Amino acid sequence: MKLIFIVNEKSGSGNGRKVWRRIQSQLTIPYEVFITAYEKDAIKIAEQIKVYSNENSMPVLLVGIGGDGTYHEIINGIQGANDIILGAVCAGSGNDFKRAYGQFNNAEEIEQFLYNVTAVSKDAGIIQSAQQTTIHFVNNSGIGFDALVALAANQSKIKKTFNLIGLGKLCYVYYLIKCLFTFKPFKMDVSIDEQLICYENVWFVTASNQPYFGGGMKISPTSKTDDGLLELTVVHNLNKYKLLFIFITVFFAKHTKFKEVGLLTASEFTIHMEENYPMHADGEHLLIETKNAPIIYSASSSCWQLAKKSD
């Protein structure tokens, strides 16, 4: 099995570079490494590795070093791979991928895995839009307020400061409060299992493949990464102050007790809105039209392989 790394040195405001140097200094076996140069570069690199692996019938352990956005790109790049197993050494600010899927902590664990290869199949979510765009996500995807917060946090200059002092997740909390006073709730319809559910005054809707988002908030406590289902969380019909209170309870998975939090589970949802609203996948901003254009969320079962560490 060939060992290949994709490294985003800029993740976590430079933490990716530090983590890679530590792993690199510990390695005692041959490997290849690709360093990402720009946004979405990991998609291209992963696609090239997939083609190489498929054409040469070469099994690959592909280890990503970066943040949630890095794994988002790699997952989109390896779709259709025959024999690629994905592992992670997380180095971002949110690191929700690590909470759901685990990680290698050092080079020794990576090398031990190669002597005893064990992988488990995992699901991903799929987003399909009117522009014929198909995007996979491993954590979650959201429309509305949470997407606005993710966009503001990722573009901010203070995110680097928070990361440098080890408080990266506080950046999301800061922009959550800031965006609270500018965002306007919207109307939304959800089609599920031949039923139409109409929501008023929606702050955000999140489709989840695993429980966590926003750097540790347990938005979807019942989500599993291998059940062929997605959970849809709809927060609606409340004022901004109660929304802030509910966000605090999300860290403890207590928000599900509020009547303003709608929870749906299915293998597919279709969402309709009358205007354009911010949208993200795994915290990465998406340029997708939502105005009078259906957004389809669906679960793709067992579409990638995750490295399972030895106990």
Residue, then its C-alpha position, 0 to 999 in steps of 0.5 A: m500500500k502506497l502512503i501519500f500525504i496531502v498537506n494544507e500548510k495554511s490550515g489553522s493559520g499555519n498550524g498545518r505546517k507545524v503539524w506536517r513538520r512534526i509528522q515528517s520528522q517521525l516517519t521511517i518509511p517511504y511516502e509521497v507528499f503534495i502541498t496545496a497551493y490554493e483553495k480547492d487545490a486538494i480536490k485536483i490533487a486527490e483526483q490525480i491520486k484517484v486516477y493513478s490508483n485506479e489505473n495502476s490497481m494501487p491501494v493508497l493510504l491518503v492522509g490529509i493534514g489540514g482542517d475541515g475544508t481540506y477533508h471536504e476537498i479530498i472527499n470530493g476529489i476521491q469519489g469513484a476511487n477503487d482502493i483509497i483509504l482516507g486518514a487524517v491528522c487534523a490541524g484546523s481551527g474547528n476540527d469537527f472531522k476529528r470529532a466524528y471520524g478520529q485521526f492519527n496522532n503521530a507517524e507511528e500510528i500511521e506506520q502501524f496501520l500500514y502493517n495492519v490495514t483496516a478500513v470502514s465504509k462511511d457515508a457522505g452527503i450530496i448537494q444538488s442544485a439547479q445549476q447541475t452542481t453536485i458537491h459532497f460533504v462529510n460533516n454538514s451543509g447549511i443555508g442561512f445564518d450558520a453559513l453567514v457566520a462560517l463565511a464571516a469567520n473564514q474571511s476574518k483577520i482575527k481568526k488567525t489571532f484566535n488560532l495562534i492562542g489556541l482558541g480558534k473556535l471562539c472566532y465562530v462565537y464572535y461572528l455568531i454574535k456579530c451576524l445576529f444583528t444583521f441577518k434577516p430570517f426567511k421562508m422555506d419549504v421542505s419536501i420529504d417522503e412526498q410531504l411538504i413542510c412549510y417553515e416561517n422565519v427560518w434562521f438556518v437549516t443544516a443537513s448533517n452527516q455527523p453530530y458536530f459543526g462550528g468547532g464542537m457544537k453538537i447540532s445533530p446529536t443522533s446523526k451517524t456516519d454510516d446509516g444512509l441517512l441525513e438529519l435536517t435541523v431547522v431553527h425558526n420562529l424565534n427572536k435573536y436573543k432566544l437564538l443566541f441562548i439556543f446556540i449556547t445549548v447546542f454545545f450540550a445537545k440540549h437545543t433539541k428540546f425547544k419547539e423552535v428547533g425542527l428535526l427531520t431524518a430521511s435519505e433525501f430532502t428538497i428545499h425551496m426558498e424565494e431568495n438567495y441566502p448564504m450556503h456552506a458545505d463543511g464550513e466552506h462557502l458555496l456559490i450556489e443560487t437558492k432563489n426559486a431553485p430547489i436544493i436537494y440534499s441526499a445521503s450517499s451510502s458507503c462512498w468512501q473508506l476511512a482508516k480505522k486505527s488499531d485499538 
